[in-house]
Structures are given as C-alpha cells and as structure tokens.
Amino acid sequence: MAEKTKATPKRGAKPPAQALDALAESVESGAGLPETARRAGAALGAAVALIDSRGAVLAVAAGSPAEEHELLSKKDGVTVIDLRVSESVVGQLRFRARADAPAPSHLRMVTTLLALEVERTRAPERAGEAAVGTFVKAALDGEVEDRRDLIARGKELGVDLDKGASVVALHIHPRVPAEGDWQARALTIVARGARGVVPGSLSALRSEHLAVIVPGADEALAQRAAQAVLRSVEDAMPGFAVVAGRSRVAADPLDLPRAAAEALLAANVASPEADDPVGRVLAFDDTGAYRLLLPAMSDDPAELERFYLDTIAPLVAYDEQYGTELVLTLETFLANDGSMAATHKQLFTHRHTIRYRLERVRELTGLDVNSTDGRERLGLGLKAMRVLGVRAPSAPVFEPGAESGRVPRRPPDVLHARRARTSAEDES
C-alpha cells in the first residue's frame, strides 16, 4: 500500500528556488519516495501522487483523504504527466495545484527529478525480477543440488539461506473482471510487503500462485511476513480475494522444495471467506488431516486428481452448470457429523432442500452419505479437491426448496451418464 504523507500547507511555503533545492536534496540523499513526494508537492504548491509504470501507487502527498481520492481517480483538475528517463516511461505524476499552475520550466525540473528518483528506486527491482524469478524457481524446484552453490546464488540476490528459510504461497483471484497486468502488480505489492518485514525475502510468480522465500529460522517472523503480505494485497487490490499458506522452516535450504509443497497445500486449503485476516493465512502445521495428502500431491498428483474426478468433480461440474450448491451442502453436512438439524441451521436452508441435494450427490457420485464408506470417500474427495486447489463454484441456488425456482432433474450427460434417471423419472 502506498505510504501517505501530509502536503506542506500554503502558509509559510518556501520560495520556488528553495523548494527545488529541498526536492533535489531529497533525491540526492535517498530520502525515499514518500519524502520526495512531499517535497515535490511543496515545490509545485499542489497535492501530488506518484504512480509506477504498472499503475501501482508509490507515494501520495495530499492534505486529506478526499484530495487523495481525487488524485488517484484523476478527477477534473488533476494534471497527469508521464515521467520519462531516456524516452522510457518509468512512472506518472498526478498533481492538483492549490493556487496558480507552476511555470513550465519549474514543472519540468520537478518532473525530471521525480523521474530520476522513481527510476533509481525501481531500477534494481525491475532489473532483478528476472534473476529473482529464475532463482526462486531453481530453489523451489530443487534444480540446485549443491548447498553451498544455492547459498552463494542467494547471497548474490541479497538473501541469506544459510540458516534455512520458509515459503509463503499466495492465491490471488479477481472477484470481478480485472484490467491490465494485475499479476505483475500483485507481485510488486507482495515483494514489498515481504521485504518490509524480512528484508531479504524473494518473491516470484509460479504457475497460478505467488511464492515468497522468507529467509531465517524464525517461524513467528515468517508468520508476520505472511500476514503483512496478505494485508498489503488486500489494501492495494480491494477487488481481489487472497489467501496465503505458510510452510514449516526448511533448516537446510536444499529442503525448500518440500517447504514449497507445504505452503501451496496450506494456501489451497485456506478459506478466502474467513472474517479474520489471520484466518486467511494458514500454516502447514494447522492443515490437520490434509497433511496426509501432501505425499500424494508431491509424488503422484495424477492419482490424487483421479480420486477427485471419481468423487467430487461431478458435483463441482453440476454446481457450475446449474447454479446449485451440492459441494457446499456436502461439506457442511460432513462437517456437522451428518446432522441434518445442524446443517439446516448453518445453511439457513430447508431440510427438504438439503435431503434433495444429498440425494443428488448420491446420483452423481454413486456414494451415499448415509453409509460409512460413502462418507469416507466423499470426505477424502473434498480434501483432494482442496489440496489440488480446486475452488467450489459459488452461484445462486435454483433447486427445489429454494425460492428461485427449479433445476432440471437430469445430471449432466458428460458426468456419470449411467446413473441418470429415465425420462419419466426426470419429468417427475
């Protein structure tokens, strides 16, 4: 999340020359973007915001939240100028003058200084992204087999793995259609959030999740880093759902592939609907029985997927096609030890609807929740679904017993067609 500073009030403002000197001094001394933004605001007599080339807010110097909102939403009266270094756009300046507009020459000097500062602070990050991504992949995939070589390569990037490390995995999903390269923006936010707690942390995009290597053997510090990263994403990207999983410490850096698998499993199991942000950061040690499926996920994921396909996949497909909640009902029913009353109370759904859904589960999977074997297989299937990172669809309900109408009685033809009812039963 962008750091905020208060703009210098107009009363007692420095003359233009002194304000420019103060801005130049900020750049020369490496005072940081928040202080540089504040001094740029003083030099321009304006509220200012600095945006990077990916659209992430770097710093804001505004007198009030309303003024900040106007800057970030580019309301009328906000001037937007691209910050360039050698014809390359490195960021953007947005400002709203509080009095007279600054002279063109004065504005050019300010934008030049700001462009240089943004480029200076962002250049190592951009230049190192490819190297960091390559190293994180090599470390987490076990491509480096020599411990000393792995530690040496890490030190070249500013991370000391000599005492081990843990891994944080994050799933970030847009709740609404997202524009632009939001994954790159998320990576920038995650990297800053992690380094804010543990300076040597390295972050990279891996397949469909983000991974962070947190150096050191302090689990409490790793937990703080995971929570800080999650909060940073939630604050800066409010239209996205995010969960995080944290591994145990890998005392030997060569054991990081195991830690990566643990973090991913925990992230897959974590609930994005938890009310408490702490609840959206799940440690591997807190995954319970899911831990038993880690070897299957690491050594034979195809077998785990086959088990999921034979149990829960038809329910997920049915929910997606018809807007029902078979998976949610099954999960709730099993979590309440098969108590219809408790399931009814938790879901605020009529008992007849719950019975209908559980009958649908039996038809689609061939597994009966009223039998011990059926419950065990369905329960393991739900765990396999979570471990594989499959999210149950969330959609309006349309089956009998709900207010919105009725879902067709025929299950999808592509899933367990042999269990479909006859045409006469379908129409009943």
SVG drawing of the C-alpha trace seen along z (x, -y; Angstrom):
<svg xmlns="http://www.w3.org/2000/svg" viewBox="-44 -33 73 81">
<polyline fill="none" stroke="black" stroke-width="0.4" points="0.0,0.0 1.3,-3.5 2.8,-5.4 0.9,-8.7 2.4,-12.0 0.7,-15.3 1.3,-18.0 3.0,-21.2 0.4,-23.9 0.5,-27.1 1.2,-29.4 5.0,-29.7 5.7,-27.9 9.3,-28.1 10.2,-30.2 10.4,-28.2 14.2,-28.1 14.4,-26.8 11.6,-24.3 13.5,-22.9 16.7,-22.8 14.8,-20.8 13.5,-18.4 17.0,-17.9 18.4,-17.3 15.8,-14.6 16.8,-12.9 20.5,-13.2 20.2,-11.9 18.0,-9.0 15.3,-10.1 12.7,-7.8 9.7,-8.3 7.3,-9.5 9.6,-12.3 10.4,-13.1 6.6,-13.3 6.1,-15.6 8.8,-18.0 7.6,-17.8 4.2,-18.8 5.7,-21.8 7.7,-22.8 4.5,-22.7 2.2,-24.1 0.0,-21.1 -1.2,-17.7 0.8,-15.0 0.7,-11.3 3.5,-9.1 2.4,-6.1 4.8,-3.4 4.7,-2.2 2.4,0.7 -0.2,-1.5 0.8,-0.9 0.7,-3.9 4.2,-4.6 3.5,-7.7 0.9,-10.3 1.3,-13.8 -2.2,-15.1 -3.9,-17.2 -6.9,-15.0 -8.4,-11.6 -10.8,-13.4 -7.9,-15.1 -6.0,-11.8 -9.1,-10.2 -9.4,-12.9 -5.7,-12.4 -5.9,-8.7 -9.2,-8.7 -7.9,-11.5 -10.9,-13.9 -11.3,-17.1 -8.5,-19.5 -5.9,-16.8 -2.9,-17.1 -1.3,-13.8 2.3,-13.8 4.4,-10.8 7.7,-10.6 10.4,-9.7 14.1,-8.7 15.7,-8.4 12.3,-8.2 11.2,-5.4 8.2,-5.9 9.1,-5.0 6.1,-6.3 3.5,-9.0 3.0,-12.2 -0.5,-13.4 -1.0,-16.7 -3.6,-19.3 -2.4,-22.8 -3.9,-24.6 -3.3,-28.1 -1.6,-29.1 -0.3,-26.5 3.5,-26.1 5.6,-27.6 6.5,-25.2 10.3,-25.4 9.6,-24.9 7.4,-21.9 9.9,-20.4 12.6,-20.4 10.3,-18.8 9.2,-16.0 12.8,-15.4 13.9,-15.0 10.9,-12.8 11.6,-10.6 15.2,-10.1 14.1,-9.2 11.4,-6.7 13.9,-5.1 16.6,-4.9 14.3,-3.2 12.6,-0.9 15.6,0.0 17.1,2.7 13.7,4.2 13.0,4.4 16.5,5.4 16.4,8.2 13.0,9.5 14.1,12.0 17.1,13.1 14.9,13.5 12.3,15.5 15.0,17.8 16.5,18.3 13.2,18.9 12.2,21.5 15.5,23.2 15.4,23.2 11.8,24.4 12.0,27.0 15.2,28.5 17.3,27.7 20.3,26.7 21.8,29.8 24.8,28.2 24.1,26.5 27.0,24.0 26.1,23.1 22.5,22.5 23.5,20.2 26.0,18.4 23.5,17.7 21.0,16.5 23.6,14.1 24.1,12.6 20.4,11.5 20.6,10.3 19.1,13.3 21.0,15.4 19.7,19.0 22.5,20.3 20.1,20.7 17.3,22.0 14.0,20.4 10.3,20.9 8.0,20.4 4.7,18.5 2.3,19.3 -0.5,16.9 -3.6,17.4 -5.0,14.1 -8.2,14.2 -10.1,11.2 -13.7,11.0 -14.6,9.0 -13.0,8.8 -9.6,7.2 -7.8,5.0 -4.1,4.7 -1.3,6.9 -2.7,7.3 -0.4,10.3 2.7,8.1 1.2,5.5 0.4,8.2 4.0,9.4 5.3,5.9 3.0,5.5 3.9,8.9 7.6,8.3 7.4,5.0 5.2,6.4 7.5,9.3 10.7,7.2 9.1,4.8 9.2,7.5 12.1,9.6 14.4,7.5 16.0,10.5 12.7,12.1 12.4,13.0 9.1,13.3 8.2,14.7 5.2,15.8 4.9,19.6 2.2,21.1 -1.1,19.9 0.3,18.7 2.9,16.3 5.7,17.7 7.8,15.9 11.1,17.3 11.4,15.9 14.9,16.4 15.7,17.4 14.6,20.0 12.1,17.7 8.6,19.1 7.0,16.2 8.7,13.7 7.7,15.8 4.1,15.7 4.3,11.9 5.7,11.7 2.8,13.8 0.2,11.6 1.9,8.4 1.8,9.6 -1.8,10.6 -2.8,7.2 -0.7,5.4 -2.6,7.1 -6.0,6.6 -5.3,2.9 -3.9,2.2 -6.2,4.6 -9.6,4.5 -11.3,6.2 -9.4,9.4 -9.7,12.4 -6.4,13.6 -5.3,16.4 -1.8,17.4 -0.2,20.6 3.0,20.9 5.4,23.8 7.4,25.1 11.0,23.9 13.4,25.7 16.6,25.8 18.5,27.0 17.9,24.7 18.0,27.8 14.8,28.8 13.0,25.8 11.0,27.9 9.3,29.7 8.6,26.3 7.1,25.0 4.8,28.0 3.7,27.4 3.0,23.8 1.0,24.5 -1.1,27.2 -1.9,24.7 -2.8,22.0 -5.1,24.4 -6.8,25.4 -7.1,21.8 -10.5,20.2 -10.8,16.8 -14.1,16.3 -12.5,16.2 -13.6,13.0 -10.3,12.5 -7.3,11.8 -5.2,14.1 -7.6,16.9 -6.8,16.3 -3.1,17.2 -2.9,20.9 0.2,22.6 1.0,26.1 1.0,27.3 -2.6,26.2 -3.9,28.1 -4.9,31.2 -5.7,34.3 -4.9,32.5 -1.2,33.1 -1.7,36.8 -2.3,35.9 0.9,34.0 2.9,37.0 0.2,37.7 0.3,34.1 4.1,34.1 4.8,37.7 1.7,38.7 -0.6,35.8 -2.3,37.7 -3.6,40.3 -4.9,37.6 -6.7,36.0 -8.2,39.3 -9.6,39.8 -11.1,36.2 -12.5,36.9 -14.2,40.1 -15.8,38.4 -16.3,34.6 -15.7,33.5 -19.2,34.4 -20.6,32.2 -18.4,29.3 -19.4,29.6 -23.1,29.8 -22.9,26.8 -21.2,24.8 -23.8,25.8 -27.0,25.4 -26.1,22.9 -26.7,25.3 -24.7,25.8 -24.1,29.5 -20.5,29.2 -21.2,26.6 -24.1,28.7 -22.0,31.9 -19.1,30.1 -21.4,28.7 -23.2,32.0 -20.0,33.9 -18.5,31.1 -21.6,31.4 -21.1,35.2 -24.1,35.9 -26.6,33.9 -29.4,32.7 -30.5,30.2 -27.1,28.6 -26.7,28.4 -30.1,26.8 -29.2,24.3 -25.9,23.4 -27.0,23.1 -30.4,21.5 -31.9,24.0 -35.0,26.1 -34.4,29.7 -36.2,31.0 -33.8,29.0 -30.8,30.5 -32.2,34.0 -32.7,33.3 -29.2,32.1 -27.7,35.1 -29.8,37.4 -28.3,35.6 -24.9,36.3 -25.7,40.0 -27.0,40.0 -23.9,38.1 -21.2,40.0 -22.7,43.3 -21.7,42.6 -24.3,42.5 -23.7,40.1 -25.7,42.5 -23.0,45.2 -19.7,45.2 -17.8,45.9 -19.6,43.2 -18.9,40.6 -15.2,41.6 -14.7,41.4 -16.6,38.2 -14.7,36.6 -11.4,37.6 -12.6,36.4 -13.3,33.0 -9.8,32.9 -8.4,33.9 -10.3,31.0 -8.8,28.5 -5.3,29.9 -5.5,29.7 -6.5,26.1 -10.0,26.5 -12.5,23.9 -16.1,24.9 -18.3,22.7 -20.4,20.0 -23.7,19.3 -27.4,18.7 -29.4,21.7 -32.2,22.9 -33.1,26.4 -36.5,27.4 -36.9,25.9 -35.2,22.7 -37.2,19.6 -35.7,19.0 -37.2,22.0 -36.3,25.5 -33.2,27.1 -33.7,29.9 -33.6,33.4 -31.2,34.8 -27.5,34.7 -25.1,33.5 -24.7,36.2 -20.9,35.9 -20.8,37.0 -21.8,40.4 -24.4,40.7 -25.0,44.3 -26.6,43.0 -29.1,40.7 -32.7,41.5 -35.1,42.5 -37.0,39.8 -40.2,40.5 -38.3,40.0 -36.7,36.8 -40.0,35.3 -41.5,36.3"/>
</svg>
